[in-house]
């Protein structure tokens, strides 16, 4: 056994006595039960893994969760991957991560195909108006939830406000906003921790092992995508999707709703692959399916491939969805397998924690921008843009205000936030109300 291997083995506690087949069955079960976004998914895994089976201790689970929240990408899927790695090494991590995502990916693929084939029908369009209103309320609810966690100091409020202004008024790229917030948090943390005592850990970092792991998984992630680019050329829609979702995978700190802001800004305004209405429809569909909310990327890529004007359309739609899944989730294995051996060192790197705090504050501003942007496109049928130098603001035509959309949003807000109805019940109710309203008006 090499020194690197011994260091890695020493970092992770001995796995619990559980068979690989038993663990795989649980991951498959979790994959089908993981509704409700990352908070519900993390709570579900805590109950099944920590409370009922004791595969991880409470301290181990919370430490792993903190590690996964520092990574880009879906933290719940990465937490499952890390737990699988702790139990059965790389094989266990791959199994846990894949089975966590696969059920939702299958459902979203079916939903995307249905949407692409039938969303133009009047009755389906009417039903989706109610789903769009609910999706808007979900984003608003996420903003309120993040706000309660993020606004701990006046500096957090300033970071959130500046992030909102940068995105909404000046269309600053999302990665730049997140990077600035992380640097602000890290700098503030450096001042705060300057005289704090550091816990000591004399064991060496397994740097060589980590470097080999990172190189291997970077190749697994990127080589197939470079092959797509070589086969189809840089301008092809599949190559553009591969590049876009790979870039997204690196900067998706702050959860799925923060990612949606970046996706909406680029996909709708820059690339023109989807409309704002289609983005909201995709969010509504992703909210009703198991698995990470970031599976909305599969919906986006499916429609982008379908609407690219290439034949056969279904083949390019399917290829687009597969590329989005690969580019979105393969990097998660890179982050987890590379960083997992040093998870116990997190407490010695306070700047990372403070950087994450800065990102969390910025995410509040990001989601606020997304909420307002979606509201404008849901409530108004005509939206232009007002520009003055670097300033660029959406400008809805007030005469195009859709009172039906406003009313549906208010009803959905009462059901979700005030009466605390379940998500699926609200979505079904709002789709039915919107459909009935459409039938009565005609």
Order of alpha helices (4+ residues) and beta strands (2+ residues): alpha-alpha-alpha-alpha-alpha-alpha-alpha-alpha-alpha-alpha-alpha-alpha-alpha-alpha-alpha-beta-beta-alpha-alpha
